Amino acid sequence: MLKFDSEPIAGVILWDIDGTLMRIKRPNSTSPHKNVLRKRGHAFDPNVVGLSGRTDFEVFQELTKGELDRNLLSKAFNELDEESLRLDEISTFDLCPGVQVVLKTLTSMGWAHGILTGNTGGRLAAKLKKARIEDNFSQNLLFGCKFGDSRELIALRA
């Protein structure tokens, strides 16, 4: 159990999701981003790995060396949500050690929980649900982005 010298003032904690709250094990390390590009017939560097901490837009840009047409992004993001849901069915979602206890303890102390991520709203909602922790997070405190870089975070409505 967490112990503090004094009660904190109730506030908001914005969590990252991938690698902070959970780890996702996909079969054969399958990437939904790479699958979308493959289905579209778009060339990408298959050796690019370690894309955590980037927005979905930045992942697409990194994989295609910046050659993905911005006009195709809206379709690519819709396909990304669909492909992620398909992969989620055959993937394992493991909460990082202690996550349930930390969320419960901080909630009991008056803290609200939100998410700050580079995922699309659809992907974020699916991950929270698959990990069975969606009830811990306020729908008004979900922030992510589709376009631009991680400095351009927007409120998501999943």
C-alpha positions in Angstrom: 0.0 0.0 0.0 1.3 3.5 -0.8 2.0 5.7 2.1 2.3 9.5 2.1 3.4 11.9 4.9 0.4 14.0 4.2 -2.8 13.8 2.1 -2.2 15.3 -1.4 -4.6 17.9 -2.7 -7.0 16.1 -5.0 -6.1 16.7 -8.7 -5.6 14.9 -12.0 -3.0 12.4 -13.0 -2.4 12.0 -16.7 -1.0 8.6 -17.5 0.7 7.3 -20.7 -0.8 4.0 -21.7 1.7 1.9 -23.6 4.6 0.7 -21.5 3.4 2.7 -18.4 0.0 1.1 -17.6 0.2 -2.0 -19.9 2.2 -4.0 -22.3 0.7 -5.5 -25.4 2.0 -8.7 -26.8 1.0 -9.1 -30.5 1.6 -12.4 -32.3 4.9 -12.3 -34.1 5.4 -8.7 -33.0 2.8 -7.7 -35.6 2.4 -3.9 -36.0 -1.0 -2.5 -36.9 0.7 0.4 -38.6 2.8 -1.9 -40.8 -0.3 -3.9 -41.6 -2.2 -0.8 -42.8 0.7 0.2 -44.9 1.1 -3.3 -46.3 -2.6 -3.5 -47.2 -2.4 -0.1 -49.0 0.6 -1.3 -51.0 2.7 1.5 -49.5 6.5 0.9 -49.1 7.9 1.0 -45.5 11.0 0.1 -43.7 10.3 -3.3 -42.0 13.4 -2.9 -39.8 12.0 0.1 -37.9 11.2 -0.9 -34.3 10.9 0.8 -31.0 8.3 3.4 -31.9 6.9 3.8 -28.4 6.4 7.4 -27.3 5.4 8.6 -30.7 2.0 9.6 -32.0 0.3 7.4 -34.6 1.1 10.0 -37.1 4.7 10.0 -36.2 4.8 6.2 -36.4 3.4 6.4 -40.0 5.9 9.1 -40.8 8.9 7.1 -39.4 7.9 3.9 -41.2 7.5 5.7 -44.6 10.4 8.1 -44.1 7.9 11.0 -44.3 6.4 9.9 -47.6 2.9 9.1 -46.6 0.6 11.6 -48.3 -1.3 13.7 -45.7 -4.4 13.3 -47.8 -4.3 9.5 -47.2 -3.9 9.9 -43.4 -7.6 10.1 -42.6 -8.3 6.8 -44.3 -5.1 5.3 -42.8 -6.2 6.3 -39.3 -9.7 4.7 -39.8 -7.9 1.5 -41.1 -5.5 1.7 -38.2 -8.4 1.6 -35.7 -9.9 -1.3 -37.5 -6.6 -3.2 -37.8 -5.8 -2.6 -34.1 -9.2 -4.0 -33.1 -8.6 -7.1 -35.2 -5.2 -7.6 -33.7 -6.5 -6.9 -30.2 -8.6 -10.1 -30.4 -5.4 -12.2 -30.7 -3.1 -10.2 -28.5 -2.3 -10.3 -24.8 -2.7 -7.2 -22.7 -0.7 -7.3 -19.5 -1.1 -4.6 -16.9 2.3 -3.4 -15.6 2.9 -4.6 -12.0 1.0 -2.7 -9.4 -1.2 -0.7 -11.8 -4.5 -1.8 -10.3 -3.3 -1.1 -6.7 -1.9 2.4 -7.7 -5.1 3.4 -9.5 -7.4 2.2 -6.7 -5.2 3.8 -4.0 -4.9 7.2 -5.7 -8.7 7.2 -6.6 -9.5 6.6 -2.9 -7.3 9.7 -2.1 -9.4 11.8 -4.4 -7.2 11.8 -7.5 -8.8 11.6 -11.0 -7.1 9.7 -13.8 -6.7 10.6 -17.4 -4.6 9.5 -20.4 -2.1 11.4 -22.3 -1.2 9.4 -25.4 -0.3 9.5 -29.1 -3.0 6.9 -29.9 -6.2 7.7 -31.7 -9.4 7.8 -29.7 -10.6 4.5 -31.0 -7.3 2.7 -30.2 -7.2 4.2 -26.7 -10.7 3.2 -25.8 -10.1 -0.4 -27.1 -6.9 -0.7 -25.1 -8.5 0.5 -21.9 -11.4 -1.9 -22.4 -9.2 -4.9 -23.3 -7.1 -4.3 -20.2 -10.3 -3.9 -18.1 -9.3 -0.6 -16.6 -11.6 1.8 -18.6 -13.7 2.5 -15.5 -10.8 4.1 -13.8 -10.5 6.9 -16.3 -12.7 10.0 -16.8 -13.9 10.3 -20.4 -13.2 14.1 -20.2 -9.5 13.4 -19.5 -8.4 11.5 -22.5 -5.9 13.3 -24.6 -4.1 12.2 -27.8 -3.5 13.2 -31.3 -3.8 12.1 -34.9 -1.9 14.7 -36.9 1.3 16.6 -36.2 3.6 15.6 -33.4 3.2 14.9 -29.7 3.2 18.6 -28.9 -0.2 19.0 -30.6 -2.3 16.9 -28.2 -6.1 17.2 -28.4 -9.0 16.0 -26.3 -10.2 12.7 -27.6 -13.8 11.6 -27.4 -13.7 7.8 -27.7 
